[in-house]
Amino acid sequence: MFIEVLYPDGTTGKVRSSMMRRMSQMERIVAYKCSEGWVEVRRKKSGDYYRGPERRVIIPF
């Protein structure tokens, strides 16, 4: 099965579904197209930390 993908240079193409995971890990794919539209696969850099107030609630058991 082939899936339509968007490459980092802005071009589109089709890739075998078996190659999707490897190509996304190698950052060769920016997004892929599914039935509901484009899904972005880029990850945020790990150096960007949230600097706002803590909003998570700790619930004791």
Kinemage of the C-alpha trace (Angstrom):
@kinemage 1
@onewidth
@group {chain A} dominant
@subgroup {mainchain}
@vectorlist {calphas} color= white
{ca met a 1} P 0.000 0.000 0.000
{ca phe a 2} L 1.309 3.449 -0.894
{ca ile a 3} L 0.754 6.568 1.224
{ca glu a 4} L 1.058 10.138 -0.011
{ca val a 5} L 3.766 12.030 1.909
{ca leu a 6} L 5.196 15.534 2.121
{ca tyr a 7} L 8.983 15.862 2.090
{ca pro a 8} L 10.986 18.601 3.916
{ca asp a 9} L 11.653 20.425 0.624
{ca gly a 10} L 7.888 20.852 0.057
{ca thr a 11} L 7.426 18.220 -2.643
{ca thr a 12} L 4.981 15.348 -2.380
{ca gly a 13} L 5.343 11.711 -3.299
{ca lys a 14} L 4.168 8.207 -2.476
{ca val a 15} L 5.918 5.809 -0.097
{ca arg a 16} L 5.262 2.202 0.820
{ca ser a 17} L 3.527 1.917 4.166
{ca ser a 18} L 6.277 -0.441 5.346
{ca met a 19} L 8.848 2.367 4.935
{ca met a 20} L 6.834 5.099 6.718
{ca arg a 21} L 8.197 4.540 10.217
{ca arg a 22} L 11.846 4.408 9.177
{ca met a 23} L 11.564 7.476 6.962
{ca ser a 24} L 9.810 9.493 9.680
{ca gln a 25} L 12.504 8.516 12.211
{ca met a 26} L 15.161 9.667 9.732
{ca glu a 27} L 13.202 12.952 9.365
{ca arg a 28} L 12.728 12.484 5.629
{ca ile a 29} L 8.950 12.910 5.905
{ca val a 30} L 7.222 16.031 7.218
{ca ala a 31} L 3.598 14.846 6.934
{ca tyr a 32} L 1.439 12.122 5.448
{ca lys a 33} L -2.070 12.208 4.051
{ca cys a 34} L -4.874 10.176 5.609
{ca ser a 35} L -8.614 10.138 4.990
{ca glu a 36} L -9.148 13.170 7.242
{ca gly a 37} L -6.299 15.303 5.849
{ca trp a 38} L -2.577 15.824 6.448
{ca val a 39} L -0.932 14.563 9.643
{ca glu a 40} L 2.328 16.223 10.710
{ca val a 41} L 5.049 13.843 11.953
{ca arg a 42} L 7.748 16.320 12.969
{ca arg a 43} L 8.633 16.266 16.612
{ca lys a 44} L 9.332 19.293 18.734
{ca lys a 45} L 12.901 19.756 19.874
{ca ser a 46} L 13.624 18.385 23.325
{ca gly a 47} L 15.254 21.641 24.460
{ca asp a 48} L 11.943 23.537 24.452
{ca tyr a 49} L 10.533 23.236 27.951
{ca tyr a 50} L 7.288 24.672 29.247
{ca arg a 51} L 8.004 27.687 31.440
{ca gly a 52} L 4.453 28.439 32.619
{ca pro a 53} L 2.683 27.543 35.847
{ca glu a 54} L 2.246 23.899 36.811
{ca arg a 55} L -1.355 22.852 36.022
{ca arg a 56} L -1.136 19.103 36.564
{ca val a 57} L -2.981 17.852 39.615
{ca ile a 58} L -1.483 15.119 41.776
{ca ile a 59} L -4.181 12.783 43.025
{ca pro a 60} L -3.129 10.617 46.004
{ca phe a 61} L -4.294 7.000 45.964
